[in-house]
Amino acid sequence: MTTEVKPSSRERLLEAAATLIYRDGVGIGVDALCKAAGVSKRSMYQLFESKDELLAASLEARASAYVATLLPHTEDSGSPRERILHVFDQLASEAAAPDFQGCRFLVVQIELKDPGHPASRVAQGVKENLKTFFRTEAEQGGASDPELLARQLILVFDGASARAGIKADTPTGLITPTVTTLLDAAGVH
Amino acid sequence: MTTEVKPSSRERLLEAAATLIYRDGVGIGVDALCKAAGVSKRSMYQLFESKDELLAASLEARASAYVATLLPHTEDSGSPRERILHVFDQLASEAAAPDFQGCRFLVVQIELKDPGHPASRVAQGVKENLKTFFRTEAEQGGASDPELLARQLILVFDGASARAGIKADTPTGLITPTVTTLLDAAGVH
């Protein structure tokens, strides 16, 4: 008895879409995606209604790994302040990779320029979850204005990620002092 | 004696490129740009070596108006703290426009994914000038670490602009408290 390990056409398309769209942008063609996945266009359109749906599904497939990488592992790992800083440490690690081009869930929204696009909606959901994490931790840490602190933290997250992605700056020596200043001002010690 | 007011082919191409690339992204084709400008492809290639050069020139043509809109008018208008806050007030005004998609000099770099592209280089120069403004004001305002404060301010600028551009947030009630917290922590009162 053998275990089937070969990825399905669907999995190969999702992987190719995630990789190539991140590398080259949302304008990449269906031909290039199918070629990279080793799947015919006919098969692709049997699996996905459109390139837009493939793009949305490829982001969806990456969402849980993204959240698992960023967020602290258990409910009990550290204080709210430590748990918030953990997310930014993870961002700094990600941003150090040579092929880092910014958070894919931000970049895709900037490129699509359409908040109603199915892929934009997936990306919005991922970022809303991150903001909810910040807000919950802000509340538990006794922030004077948890909603403001959550908005500030995700602003710093997206700003640092965008600037690292275009090689304008790196998170080193920047994110930690910025986040700690905001946490201090909000009373989250 | 009459004054020639009709824009030249070059001006129409620069305007069309700035408008359409901001609206639709850097993937827009040469045909669409020429059609919008009312210029033949032959004429375009007589004026610009490539679409890349047209894109770079269109950003260059917008650069001085952008800087003039953002920065305070004279050397004497207010304290460093006020002059820094002025830039963020201007960003908030810009971001309130219904067709705002984020700072074009950030967006184009995210889309091109190539810091060596001629248009990326133009955008880098514009953003470097903005950072130099922040750094100069930080120094004159007695910031404890002017370079860190300048990095923080442009991070907030790009983060707020990106999030407003994708309609994830607005600068209202967000930028001013964030910037004042950073200015306070740096000792710029």
Contacts between the chains, C-beta under 8 A, distances in Angstrom:
chain1	res1	chain2	res2	distance
A	23	B	113	7.3
A	24	B	113	7.2
A	25	B	25	7.7
A	25	B	26	7.8
A	25	B	27	6.8
A	25	B	111	6.0
A	25	B	113	6.6
A	26	B	25	7.8
A	27	B	25	6.8
A	27	B	27	3.5
A	101	B	110	7.7
A	101	B	113	5.6
A	102	B	110	6.2
A	106	B	162	6.5
A	106	B	166	7.3
A	107	B	110	5.8
A	109	B	166	4.1
A	109	B	168	7.5
A	110	B	101	7.6
A	110	B	102	6.2
A	110	B	107	5.8
A	110	B	110	5.4
A	110	B	111	7.4
A	110	B	162	6.5
A	110	B	165	6.5
A	110	B	166	6.1
A	111	B	25	6.0
A	111	B	110	7.4
A	111	B	111	5.9
A	113	B	23	7.3
A	113	B	24	7.3
A	113	B	25	6.6
A	113	B	101	5.6
A	115	B	166	6.7
A	115	B	167	4.9
A	120	B	166	7.6
A	124	B	168	7.0
A	127	B	168	6.4
A	148	B	173	7.3
A	148	B	174	7.2
A	148	B	177	6.3
A	151	B	169	6.0
A	151	B	174	5.2
A	152	B	174	7.0
A	152	B	177	7.7
A	152	B	178	5.1
A	154	B	163	7.4
A	154	B	168	8.0
A	154	B	169	7.8
A	155	B	156	6.7
A	155	B	159	4.3
A	155	B	160	5.8
A	155	B	163	6.0
A	155	B	169	7.1
A	155	B	174	6.7
A	155	B	178	6.8
A	156	B	155	6.6
A	156	B	156	7.5
A	156	B	159	6.2
A	157	B	159	7.7
A	158	B	159	4.9
A	158	B	162	5.5
A	158	B	163	5.7
A	158	B	168	7.9
A	159	B	155	4.3
A	159	B	156	6.2
A	159	B	157	7.7
A	159	B	158	4.9
A	159	B	159	2.3
A	159	B	160	7.3
A	159	B	162	6.9
A	160	B	155	5.8
A	160	B	159	7.3
A	162	B	106	6.5
A	162	B	110	6.4
A	162	B	158	5.5
A	162	B	159	6.9
A	162	B	162	5.4
A	163	B	154	7.4
A	163	B	155	6.0
A	163	B	158	5.7
A	165	B	110	6.5
A	166	B	106	7.3
A	166	B	109	4.1
A	166	B	110	6.1
A	166	B	115	6.7
A	166	B	120	7.6
A	167	B	115	4.9
A	168	B	109	7.5
A	168	B	124	7.0
A	168	B	127	6.4
A	168	B	154	7.9
A	168	B	158	7.9
A	169	B	151	6.0
A	169	B	154	7.8
A	169	B	155	7.2
A	173	B	148	7.3
A	174	B	148	7.2
A	174	B	151	5.2
A	174	B	152	7.0
A	174	B	155	6.7
A	177	B	148	6.3
A	177	B	152	7.7
A	178	B	152	5.2
A	178	B	155	6.8
A	178	B	182	7.2
A	181	B	181	6.4
A	181	B	182	6.2
A	181	B	185	4.4
A	182	B	178	7.2
A	182	B	181	6.2
A	184	B	185	7.5
A	185	B	181	4.4
A	185	B	184	7.5
A	185	B	185	7.2
